[in-house]
Amino acid sequence: MRNPACLAAVLLAALPCAAQSTSSIVVPAAQATADGNNLDKRPFGYDRIRVTQYVGPSLLVNRLPLRKSVVSVAYRRDAKLFPVVTLSRSTTPIWTIRAGNYLPVVGRRPDLFLSPGDGSLNSLTTVFNAKQVVFPSLTVPTTGLPGFDIKFPFDAPLVYIGGWLAFDHYCYESSGREHDYYIDAERLQIDSGDAQVFGDSCPKDANRAYAMSSNPGSTVPIRFLLYDSIPSTTAIGIIGASNKVFGPYSLPIDLKVLGLPGCWQHVSVDLLLPVATKSTGAAQLDLLLPPDPGLVDVTFYFQWLSLDPRVSTKVPMSFSNGVQVRTGKSFATYGLEAYLLYQLSNLANSSSGFIDPDTTFVTEIGYQ
């Protein structure tokens, strides 16, 4: 006679597994019931783009339980800032989403995209396999907020282990078309200043300078960046009050008189700050602004000088382009614990990108 206990075990094993229920949160939390204060064409308005959306712990703590599996992300259209028309795309691109847990590490360049891995710590794992996506037409409802109609159910879940989450969207089609396809976004309403590059660097297309501004009293520093310099050399950051005059001389100054053809001094020399370049030829210089009202809405200028023999072995120096930096009009410490790292068009395959601080897409995160 068949053992009843064994028969029961066989019958239970044959039963279909009950579907696991899915819960969700909206980040930022306030945007679950209110439209975001911004809109963004990134990432879905481009056919060549890479965007990593970093979502900080303050947006997730006590909302996304630890060790839960993130199984989807979804986005909605902007409801107020763009004309109330139906938004649609004319192409169906191949889309990939990678995701990972992120923990900021001292010394790691924040403009570098995360590397492939298992997604457990500072790496990205593929959660939405490369596939053709038909993006829906997006309308604005007569009442209430738009739904999260741009949905990406994951092919492989990501276990949340705490800290930051990173959602990396990637698409690189045969042509880089753009579309008026805007999603809802939230940006910290604070003037943290701006930075604009100007002038030429030498050698041509090397020693490129960029900067990200900040505001007095902020915990986020002004950051000066140098790319494509000589590895493991000395780079000197030049801070100047003017890009028009330096003593009796008008700026810029053509340095071919020193035997450096194609090089220019773009800024006055008021402060020199030396740093070492890394093995990649990159350098970084951070300046934290104290809470001094006299530093609000101040414009100054910046340029790198590198010990670099590529222009002249007799005068082994080279110069970056200039950067005009304006500090923010806002004062004291602010912050939205989220930011975007992105590259557009033909540069979407680059290993580094541009940082857009204090901003995020309004996102519905599904988990089990």
KEKE-3310 file (N, C-alpha, C; in steps of 0.2 Angstrom, whole numbers, plus 5000, padded with zeros to 4 digits):
npx = (5004:5003:5012:5004:5010:5020:5013:5006:5016:5020:5009:5008:5020:5017:5008:5005:5016:5011:5008:5020:5017:5018:5025:5026:5036:5036:5048:5055:5046:5036:5032:5023:5010:5010:5015:5031:5044:5051:5056:5061:5071:5080:5080:5073:5070:5080:5090:5103:5111:5117:5112:5115:5105:5105:5099:5098:5100:5092:5080:5075:5076:5067:5057:5059:5061:5075:5085:5075:5069:5071:5061:5056:5055:5047:5041:5033:5025:5029:5018:5014:5024:5028:5020:5002:5001:5000:5013:5025:5035:5045:5053:5058:5068:5082:5084:5092:5094:5103:5107:5112:5118:5125:5139:5146:5163:5178:5189:5186:5182:5168:5163:5164:5156:5148:5155:5153:5146:5140:5130:5130:5138:5144:5144:5136:5123:5114:5097:5087:5086:5094:5083:5070:5060:5044:5039:5026:5012:5010:4998:4990:4980:4963:4960:4969:4986:4997:4999:5011:5017:5027:5035:5046:5047:5058:5070:5078:5079:5085:5093:5091:5103:5104:5109:5113:5104:5107:5101:5104:5102:5103:5106:5110:5108:5108:5107:5107:5094:5082:5069:5053:5050:5046:5049:5043:5051:5062:5070:5081:5077:5087:5100:5115:5125:5135:5145:5156:5164:5178:5188:5204:5213:5229:5240:5230:5214:5217:5221:5209:5198:5185:5172:5162:5150:5146:5137:5139:5142:5137:5138:5143:5157:5165:5171:5185:5190:5202:5206:5214:5228:5245:5250:5253:5260:5263:5250:5244:5232:5225:5218:5209:5204:5200:5197:5200:5210:5228:5237:5247:5243:5233:5221:5216:5233:5244:5254:5264:5275:5283:5288:5277:5267:5250:5245:5237:5236:5223:5217:5219:5233:5230:5229:5237:5236:5243:5241:5243:5242:5233:5235:5228:5229:5221:5215:5209:5202:5195:5186:5179:5166:5165:5152:5150:5143:5149:5153:5143:5135:5147:5159:5172:5188:5196:5210:5220:5238:5250:5263:5270:5277:5272:5269:5281:5297:5307:5301:5293:5278:5260:5243:5227:5210:5200:5189:5174:5167:5153:5147:5134:5118:5111:5111:5120:5118:5111:5102:5098:5096:5101:5106:5111:5121:5128:5129:5128:5123:5135:5145:5139:5145:5155:5167:5166:5155:5144:5140:5124:5119:5108:5096:5083:5074:5056:5051:5044:5046:5046:5045:5048)
npy = (4994:5011:5024:5036:5048:5050:5051:5063:5072:5071:5076:5089:5095:5095:5105:5121:5135:5148:5165:5177:5192:5209:5224:5242:5258:5275:5286:5303:5302:5312:5314:5305:5309:5321:5332:5332:5345:5347:5342:5330:5325:5315:5298:5293:5301:5300:5291:5287:5285:5285:5284:5284:5283:5288:5284:5290:5284:5291:5293:5280:5273:5265:5263:5255:5239:5230:5217:5214:5210:5220:5222:5229:5245:5260:5274:5290:5303:5320:5332:5345:5355:5354:5357:5353:5340:5325:5314:5305:5293:5290:5279:5262:5258:5247:5243:5243:5239:5241:5237:5241:5240:5253:5261:5275:5278:5284:5293:5287:5291:5301:5303:5292:5278:5264:5248:5232:5218:5209:5217:5218:5227:5242:5239:5234:5224:5216:5219:5221:5214:5217:5223:5226:5240:5246:5261:5269:5280:5295:5303:5317:5315:5321:5323:5321:5313:5308:5291:5278:5274:5270:5256:5244:5228:5218:5206:5199:5199:5212:5212:5222:5229:5239:5256:5266:5265:5261:5264:5260:5266:5261:5264:5262:5266:5265:5277:5293:5299:5311:5314:5322:5318:5318:5315:5315:5323:5328:5341:5348:5364:5375:5387:5382:5388:5389:5382:5386:5382:5389:5395:5388:5372:5365:5351:5351:5345:5339:5339:5344:5354:5355:5360:5359:5369:5376:5381:5393:5387:5374:5356:5350:5351:5364:5357:5354:5348:5338:5331:5319:5323:5321:5306:5303:5315:5333:5344:5360:5370:5385:5399:5413:5430:5436:5435:5444:5453:5453:5460:5471:5466:5460:5447:5433:5427:5424:5410:5406:5414:5409:5398:5389:5384:5386:5386:5395:5407:5409:5415:5426:5426:5422:5413:5398:5380:5365:5348:5330:5321:5307:5289:5288:5300:5310:5323:5330:5343:5349:5361:5367:5378:5390:5395:5409:5424:5433:5426:5422:5421:5424:5427:5418:5413:5399:5388:5374:5371:5360:5349:5344:5338:5337:5347:5355:5350:5357:5367:5361:5362:5363:5369:5370:5372:5387:5389:5397:5401:5402:5405:5399:5407:5403:5399:5391:5374:5362:5349:5336:5319:5312:5309:5311:5303:5305:5302:5308:5305:5301:5299:5290:5278:5280:5279:5287:5301:5315:5324:5327:5335:5333:5329:5319:5306:5305:5290:5274:5261:5244:5230:5214)
npz = (5000:4996:5004:5014:5018:5009:4997:4999:4999:4986:4979:4984:4979:4966:4964:4957:4960:4971:4965:4968:4977:4971:4977:4977:4977:4975:4970:4970:4986:4988:4976:4973:4974:4968:4954:4947:4948:4937:4920:4908:4894:4893:4898:4887:4876:4867:4854:4855:4869:4886:4903:4920:4933:4949:4965:4981:4998:5007:5000:5000:5012:5025:5016:5005:5008:5015:5007:4999:4982:4968:4955:4944:4935:4932:4923:4921:4910:4909:4916:4917:4912:4899:4883:4883:4875:4865:4868:4858:4851:4836:4833:4837:4848:4852:4869:4884:4901:4916:4933:4950:4966:4976:4983:4988:4986:4993:4983:4972:4955:4952:4940:4932:4924:4931:4932:4923:4933:4947:4952:4966:4973:4969:4956:4940:4935:4922:4920:4912:4898:4882:4870:4858:4861:4861:4863:4873:4868:4876:4885:4894:4908:4911:4924:4939:4940:4927:4923:4927:4914:4906:4906:4913:4916:4925:4918:4926:4943:4955:4971:4984:4995:5003:5005:4991:4975:4958:4942:4926:4910:4893:4876:4859:4844:4826:4821:4828:4833:4840:4851:4855:4869:4884:4901:4918:4931:4945:4952:4963:4969:4969:4967:4962:4955:4940:4927:4913:4899:4890:4876:4870:4871:4874:4871:4855:4858:4870:4887:4893:4902:4914:4925:4940:4948:4965:4980:4993:5009:5006:5007:4996:4985:4975:4960:4950:4935:4926:4910:4900:4901:4905:4912:4929:4932:4937:4939:4939:4946:4941:4948:4944:4945:4933:4916:4907:4909:4914:4925:4916:4904:4891:4891:4881:4882:4869:4869:4861:4860:4870:4865:4864:4854:4849:4862:4876:4888:4898:4910:4923:4935:4951:4961:4965:4964:4966:4960:4959:4944:4939:4935:4923:4917:4922:4933:4948:4958:4972:4980:4994:4998:5011:5023:5019:5016:5007:4997:4988:4973:4965:4952:4944:4937:4929:4925:4919:4921:4915:4918:4904:4890:4877:4868:4868:4870:4875:4882:4893:4896:4896:4893:4898:4892:4897:4911:4916:4931:4941:4957:4967:4970:4981:4998:5012:5017:5006:4998:4987:4988:4975:4959:4941:4929:4914:4896:4879:4862:4850:4860:4869:4872:4880:4894:4904:4910:4911:4926:4933:4946:4960:4955:4949:4940:4941:4948:4948:4958:4958:4969:4976)
capx = (5000:5007:5013:5000:5014:5024:5008:5004:5022:5020:5004:5010:5025:5014:5004:5008:5018:5007:5012:5022:5014:5023:5024:5030:5036:5038:5054:5054:5040:5031:5029:5018:5004:5011:5019:5038:5045:5055:5054:5068:5071:5084:5084:5069:5070:5086:5091:5109:5111:5118:5111:5114:5100:5107:5094:5101:5097:5086:5074:5074:5076:5060:5052:5061:5064:5082:5085:5069:5071:5068:5058:5053:5055:5042:5041:5028:5026:5028:5011:5013:5029:5028:5013:4998:5000:5002:5020:5026:5042:5044:5057:5057:5075:5085:5085:5095:5094:5107:5106:5116:5119:5131:5141:5151:5170:5183:5195:5183:5180:5161:5160:5165:5151:5150:5158:5149:5147:5134:5126:5130:5142:5147:5144:5130:5121:5109:5091:5082:5090:5093:5077:5066:5055:5039:5037:5019:5010:5009:4993:4989:4973:4959:4961:4974:4992:4998:5001:5018:5015:5033:5036:5051:5048:5065:5071:5082:5078:5091:5092:5093:5106:5105:5113:5111:5102:5109:5098:5108:5098:5108:5103:5114:5105:5112:5107:5106:5088:5080:5061:5050:5047:5048:5046:5043:5058:5062:5076:5082:5076:5093:5105:5121:5130:5136:5152:5156:5171:5179:5195:5207:5218:5235:5239:5223:5210:5220:5221:5202:5196:5178:5171:5155:5150:5142:5135:5142:5139:5135:5143:5146:5162:5166:5175:5188:5192:5206:5206:5219:5234:5251:5249:5258:5263:5260:5245:5243:5226:5226:5212:5210:5199:5198:5199:5201:5217:5232:5242:5246:5242:5226:5220:5221:5239:5247:5261:5269:5282:5287:5289:5272:5262:5243:5244:5235:5235:5216:5215:5224:5236:5229:5230:5240:5235:5246:5239:5246:5238:5232:5238:5224:5230:5216:5216:5203:5203:5189:5186:5173:5165:5163:5146:5152:5138:5152:5155:5137:5135:5153:5161:5180:5190:5200:5213:5225:5244:5252:5270:5268:5281:5269:5269:5288:5302:5312:5297:5288:5272:5254:5238:5220:5205:5198:5182:5171:5163:5149:5145:5127:5115:5108:5116:5119:5118:5105:5104:5093:5101:5100:5109:5111:5127:5125:5132:5123:5125:5141:5149:5136:5149:5161:5168:5164:5150:5143:5136:5119:5117:5102:5090:5081:5067:5051:5051:5040:5051:5043:5049:5045)
capy = (5000:5017:5028:5042:5054:5051:5053:5070:5076:5072:5080:5096:5097:5096:5111:5127:5140:5154:5171:5182:5199:5214:5231:5247:5264:5281:5291:5305:5300:5317:5314:5300:5312:5328:5332:5334:5352:5347:5337:5328:5321:5309:5295:5290:5305:5299:5284:5286:5288:5281:5287:5281:5286:5286:5286:5289:5281:5295:5292:5273:5271:5264:5263:5249:5235:5227:5211:5213:5210:5225:5218:5233:5252:5263:5281:5294:5309:5327:5334:5353:5360:5353:5358:5347:5336:5318:5313:5299:5292:5287:5273:5257:5256:5242:5246:5239:5242:5237:5240:5239:5243:5258:5264:5280:5277:5290:5292:5285:5297:5300:5304:5285:5274:5258:5242:5226:5214:5205:5221:5218:5232:5246:5236:5234:5218:5217:5217:5221:5212:5221:5221:5231:5243:5250:5266:5270:5287:5297:5308:5320:5314:5327:5324:5317:5313:5303:5285:5276:5270:5268:5251:5239:5223:5215:5199:5196:5204:5214:5212:5228:5227:5245:5262:5269:5261:5264:5261:5262:5265:5262:5263:5265:5264:5266:5285:5296:5303:5314:5314:5326:5313:5320:5311:5319:5324:5332:5344:5353:5371:5379:5389:5380:5391:5385:5382:5386:5381:5393:5395:5381:5369:5362:5350:5351:5340:5336:5344:5347:5356:5356:5361:5359:5374:5374:5387:5394:5383:5368:5351:5348:5356:5365:5352:5356:5341:5338:5325:5318:5325:5316:5302:5304:5321:5338:5349:5366:5374:5392:5402:5420:5435:5439:5432:5450:5457:5450:5465:5476:5462:5458:5440:5428:5428:5418:5408:5404:5418:5405:5391:5384:5386:5383:5387:5401:5409:5412:5418:5429:5421:5425:5407:5392:5374:5360:5342:5325:5318:5300:5285:5289:5307:5314:5326:5333:5348:5351:5367:5368:5385:5391:5399:5416:5428:5437:5421:5421:5424:5427:5424:5418:5409:5393:5385:5370:5371:5353:5348:5340:5339:5335:5353:5357:5347:5362:5371:5355:5364:5363:5373:5368:5378:5390:5388:5402:5398:5406:5402:5399:5412:5401:5399:5386:5367:5359:5343:5330:5313:5309:5313:5308:5302:5304:5304:5308:5304:5297:5298:5286:5272:5282:5276:5293:5305:5322:5323:5332:5334:5335:5328:5312:5305:5302:5283:5269:5255:5238:5225:5208)
capz = (5000:4995:5010:5013:5018:5002:4992:5000:4997:4979:4977:4986:4974:4959:4964:4955:4966:4972:4963:4974:4976:4970:4980:4974:4980:4971:4972:4977:4989:4988:4969:4972:4974:4965:4948:4948:4946:4931:4915:4905:4888:4895:4893:4882:4870:4863:4852:4858:4876:4892:4909:4926:4938:4956:4970:4987:5004:5011:4996:5000:5019:5028:5011:5001:5013:5014:5005:4994:4975:4964:4949:4939:4936:4928:4923:4918:4907:4912:4916:4917:4910:4892:4881:4884:4868:4866:4867:4855:4847:4829:4832:4842:4849:4857:4875:4889:4908:4921:4939:4955:4973:4975:4989:4987:4989:4993:4978:4965:4951:4951:4933:4929:4924:4935:4928:4924:4938:4949:4955:4973:4976:4964:4949:4937:4932:4917:4923:4907:4892:4876:4866:4855:4865:4858:4869:4872:4867:4882:4886:4900:4910:4912:4931:4942:4937:4922:4925:4926:4908:4903:4911:4912:4920:4924:4917:4932:4949:4959:4978:4987:5001:5007:5002:4985:4970:4952:4936:4920:4904:4888:4869:4854:4838:4820:4820:4835:4833:4846:4851:4860:4873:4891:4907:4924:4935:4951:4953:4969:4968:4972:4962:4964:4951:4934:4925:4906:4896:4884:4874:4867:4875:4870:4863:4853:4860:4876:4893:4893:4908:4916:4932:4943:4953:4971:4983:4999:5014:5004:5008:4989:4984:4968:4957:4944:4932:4920:4907:4894:4902:4905:4918:4935:4932:4941:4936:4943:4945:4941:4949:4943:4945:4927:4910:4902:4910:4919:4926:4910:4898:4889:4890:4882:4880:4865:4872:4856:4862:4875:4861:4865:4849:4851:4869:4878:4895:4898:4916:4928:4940:4958:4966:4961:4968:4963:4962:4954:4939:4940:4929:4917:4915:4924:4939:4951:4963:4975:4984:4998:5000:5018:5023:5019:5011:5002:4991:4985:4966:4963:4946:4944:4931:4931:4920:4922:4918:4916:4916:4899:4885:4871:4864:4867:4875:4878:4888:4894:4899:4892:4896:4897:4890:4903:4913:4920:4936:4945:4963:4967:4974:4987:5004:5017:5015:5003:4994:4985:4987:4969:4953:4935:4926:4907:4890:4873:4855:4849:4866:4874:4873:4884:4900:4909:4908:4914:4932:4934:4953:4964:4951:4947:4936:4946:4946:4952:4959:4960:4972:4979)
cpx = (5004:5007:5009:5005:5018:5019:5006:5010:5022:5015:5005:5015:5022:5010:5008:5010:5013:5011:5014:5020:5019:5020:5028:5030:5038:5043:5054:5047:5035:5028:5024:5011:5004:5016:5026:5039:5049:5053:5061:5067:5075:5079:5080:5068:5076:5087:5099:5111:5113:5117:5111:5110:5102:5102:5097:5097:5091:5080:5071:5073:5069:5055:5053:5065:5071:5080:5079:5072:5067:5067:5056:5055:5050:5042:5035:5029:5026:5021:5010:5018:5029:5020:5009:4996:5002:5009:5021:5033:5041:5049:5056:5064:5076:5087:5088:5095:5098:5106:5111:5115:5125:5132:5147:5158:5174:5188:5192:5180:5172:5158:5161:5159:5153:5151:5153:5151:5140:5129:5126:5133:5146:5149:5137:5129:5115:5102:5085:5086:5089:5088:5074:5061:5050:5036:5030:5018:5008:5004:4993:4981:4969:4959:4966:4981:4993:5000:5008:5017:5021:5036:5042:5051:5055:5065:5075:5081:5085:5089:5095:5096:5108:5109:5109:5109:5104:5105:5101:5104:5103:5104:5108:5112:5109:5112:5105:5100:5086:5072:5059:5046:5049:5045:5047:5049:5057:5069:5076:5081:5081:5097:5112:5127:5130:5143:5152:5163:5172:5187:5198:5212:5224:5238:5232:5220:5212:5220:5215:5200:5188:5178:5163:5155:5146:5140:5138:5139:5137:5140:5145:5151:5162:5172:5178:5191:5197:5206:5211:5225:5239:5250:5255:5262:5260:5256:5244:5236:5227:5219:5213:5204:5196:5200:5200:5208:5221:5238:5241:5244:5235:5226:5215:5227:5242:5254:5266:5276:5286:5289:5284:5266:5255:5241:5242:5234:5228:5214:5221:5226:5235:5230:5232:5239:5237:5242:5243:5240:5238:5235:5234:5225:5225:5218:5209:5205:5196:5190:5179:5172:5162:5156:5147:5147:5142:5154:5148:5137:5141:5156:5169:5181:5195:5204:5219:5232:5247:5260:5270:5273:5279:5269:5277:5292:5306:5308:5291:5282:5266:5248:5231:5216:5203:5191:5180:5166:5160:5146:5137:5124:5112:5113:5114:5119:5111:5107:5098:5097:5100:5104:5109:5119:5126:5130:5127:5127:5130:5145:5145:5139:5155:5161:5166:5158:5150:5138:5130:5116:5110:5096:5089:5074:5062:5050:5047:5044:5047:5047:5045:5049)
cpy = (5006:5021:5034:5048:5056:5054:5061:5074:5077:5076:5088:5099:5098:5102:5117:5132:5146:5160:5175:5189:5204:5221:5236:5254:5269:5285:5297:5303:5306:5317:5308:5303:5319:5327:5334:5341:5353:5342:5336:5324:5315:5305:5293:5295:5305:5292:5282:5289:5283:5286:5283:5285:5284:5289:5284:5286:5285:5295:5285:5270:5271:5264:5256:5244:5231:5220:5209:5213:5216:5222:5222:5241:5255:5271:5284:5300:5315:5329:5341:5357:5360:5354:5352:5344:5329:5317:5306:5299:5289:5281:5269:5254:5250:5245:5241:5242:5237:5241:5237:5243:5247:5261:5269:5278:5283:5288:5290:5291:5296:5301:5297:5281:5267:5252:5236:5221:5210:5210:5222:5224:5236:5243:5235:5227:5219:5214:5217:5220:5216:5218:5227:5233:5247:5255:5268:5278:5289:5303:5311:5318:5321:5328:5319:5318:5308:5297:5283:5271:5267:5262:5246:5234:5219:5208:5196:5201:5206:5215:5218:5227:5233:5250:5264:5263:5264:5260:5264:5260:5266:5260:5266:5262:5266:5274:5288:5301:5305:5314:5319:5321:5314:5316:5316:5318:5328:5335:5349:5360:5375:5381:5387:5383:5387:5386:5382:5386:5386:5393:5388:5379:5366:5356:5350:5344:5336:5341:5348:5348:5357:5357:5360:5364:5371:5381:5387:5390:5376:5362:5348:5353:5358:5360:5354:5349:5342:5331:5325:5323:5320:5312:5303:5310:5327:5343:5354:5369:5381:5395:5410:5424:5437:5435:5438:5453:5453:5455:5470:5472:5460:5450:5439:5430:5422:5416:5405:5408:5414:5399:5386:5386:5382:5384:5394:5402:5412:5416:5421:5425:5424:5419:5401:5386:5368:5353:5337:5322:5310:5296:5286:5296:5312:5317:5329:5337:5350:5357:5368:5375:5386:5395:5406:5420:5431:5432:5419:5425:5427:5423:5424:5414:5404:5390:5380:5371:5364:5353:5342:5342:5338:5341:5355:5353:5352:5366:5366:5357:5364:5366:5370:5374:5381:5388:5394:5399:5403:5402:5403:5405:5410:5400:5393:5379:5364:5353:5338:5324:5309:5313:5308:5308:5300:5305:5303:5306:5299:5295:5293:5279:5274:5279:5281:5297:5312:5321:5329:5331:5336:5335:5321:5312:5303:5295:5279:5263:5249:5233:5219:5205)
cpz = (5000:5002:5009:5013:5012:4997:4993:4998:4989:4976:4978:4981:4967:4958:4961:4961:4965:4969:4969:4972:4975:4973:4976:4978:4974:4974:4967:4980:4988:4981:4968:4971:4971:4959:4950:4946:4940:4926:4912:4899:4889:4899:4887:4876:4865:4860:4853:4864:4881:4898:4915:4931:4945:4961:4977:4993:5007:5007:4997:5007:5022:5022:5007:5006:5011:5012:5000:4987:4971:4957:4943:4940:4931:4928:4920:4914:4911:4911:4915:4913:4902:4889:4881:4877:4870:4864:4864:4852:4841:4828:4838:4844:4853:4863:4880:4896:4912:4927:4944:4961:4973:4982:4988:4990:4988:4988:4972:4961:4950:4944:4929:4929:4928:4930:4928:4930:4940:4952:4962:4976:4971:4958:4946:4934:4927:4920:4918:4900:4886:4872:4864:4859:4861:4864:4868:4871:4874:4882:4893:4902:4911:4920:4933:4938:4932:4926:4924:4920:4904:4908:4909:4917:4919:4922:4922:4938:4952:4966:4981:4994:5005:5003:4996:4980:4963:4946:4930:4914:4898:4881:4864:4847:4832:4819:4827:4834:4839:4845:4856:4865:4880:4896:4913:4928:4941:4952:4959:4967:4971:4967:4965:4959:4944:4932:4917:4904:4891:4882:4872:4872:4871:4874:4862:4855:4866:4881:4893:4900:4909:4923:4934:4949:4960:4974:4990:5005:5012:5006:5001:4987:4976:4966:4951:4942:4926:4917:4901:4895:4903:4912:4923:4934:4937:4937:4941:4941:4946:4942:4948:4943:4939:4921:4904:4903:4915:4920:4920:4904:4897:4889:4884:4879:4876:4867:4867:4857:4866:4871:4862:4860:4850:4858:4871:4886:4895:4904:4919:4933:4947:4963:4962:4966:4964:4965:4957:4950:4941:4934:4923:4914:4917:4931:4942:4957:4966:4980:4988:5000:5007:5018:5024:5014:5006:4996:4987:4978:4964:4957:4946:4938:4933:4924:4923:4918:4920:4914:4911:4893:4878:4866:4862:4872:4878:4884:4889:4899:4894:4896:4894:4894:4897:4905:4917:4925:4940:4951:4963:4971:4980:4992:5008:5013:5012:5000:4993:4984:4981:4964:4947:4932:4919:4902:4884:4867:4854:4855:4871:4875:4878:4891:4906:4906:4912:4920:4932:4941:4955:4959:4950:4943:4942:4943:4951:4952:4962:4963:4975:4985)
residu = (MET:ARG:ASN:PRO:ALA:CYS:LEU:ALA:ALA:VAL:LEU:LEU:ALA:ALA:LEU:PRO:CYS:ALA:ALA:GLN:SER:THR:SER:SER:ILE:VAL:VAL:PRO:ALA:ALA:GLN:ALA:THR:ALA:ASP:GLY:ASN:ASN:LEU:ASP:LYS:ARG:PRO:PHE:GLY:TYR:ASP:ARG:ILE:ARG:VAL:THR:GLN:TYR:VAL:GLY:PRO:SER:LEU:LEU:VAL:ASN:ARG:LEU:PRO:LEU:ARG:LYS:SER:VAL:VAL:SER:VAL:ALA:TYR:ARG:ARG:ASP:ALA:LYS:LEU:PHE:PRO:VAL:VAL:THR:LEU:SER:ARG:SER:THR:THR:PRO:ILE:TRP:THR:ILE:ARG:ALA:GLY:ASN:TYR:LEU:PRO:VAL:VAL:GLY:ARG:ARG:PRO:ASP:LEU:PHE:LEU:SER:PRO:GLY:ASP:GLY:SER:LEU:ASN:SER:LEU:THR:THR:VAL:PHE:ASN:ALA:LYS:GLN:VAL:VAL:PHE:PRO:SER:LEU:THR:VAL:PRO:THR:THR:GLY:LEU:PRO:GLY:PHE:ASP:ILE:LYS:PHE:PRO:PHE:ASP:ALA:PRO:LEU:VAL:TYR:ILE:GLY:GLY:TRP:LEU:ALA:PHE:ASP:HIS:TYR:CYS:TYR:GLU:SER:SER:GLY:ARG:GLU:HIS:ASP:TYR:TYR:ILE:ASP:ALA:GLU:ARG:LEU:GLN:ILE:ASP:SER:GLY:ASP:ALA:GLN:VAL:PHE:GLY:ASP:SER:CYS:PRO:LYS:ASP:ALA:ASN:ARG:ALA:TYR:ALA:MET:SER:SER:ASN:PRO:GLY:SER:THR:VAL:PRO:ILE:ARG:PHE:LEU:LEU:TYR:ASP:SER:ILE:PRO:SER:THR:THR:ALA:ILE:GLY:ILE:ILE:GLY:ALA:SER:ASN:LYS:VAL:PHE:GLY:PRO:TYR:SER:LEU:PRO:ILE:ASP:LEU:LYS:VAL:LEU:GLY:LEU:PRO:GLY:CYS:TRP:GLN:HIS:VAL:SER:VAL:ASP:LEU:LEU:LEU:PRO:VAL:ALA:THR:LYS:SER:THR:GLY:ALA:ALA:GLN:LEU:ASP:LEU:LEU:LEU:PRO:PRO:ASP:PRO:GLY:LEU:VAL:ASP:VAL:THR:PHE:TYR:PHE:GLN:TRP:LEU:SER:LEU:ASP:PRO:ARG:VAL:SER:THR:LYS:VAL:PRO:MET:SER:PHE:SER:ASN:GLY:VAL:GLN:VAL:ARG:THR:GLY:LYS:SER:PHE:ALA:THR:TYR:GLY:LEU:GLU:ALA:TYR:LEU:LEU:TYR:GLN:LEU:SER:ASN:LEU:ALA:ASN:SER:SER:SER:GLY:PHE:ILE:ASP:PRO:ASP:THR:THR:PHE:VAL:THR:GLU:ILE:GLY:TYR:GLN)
# end
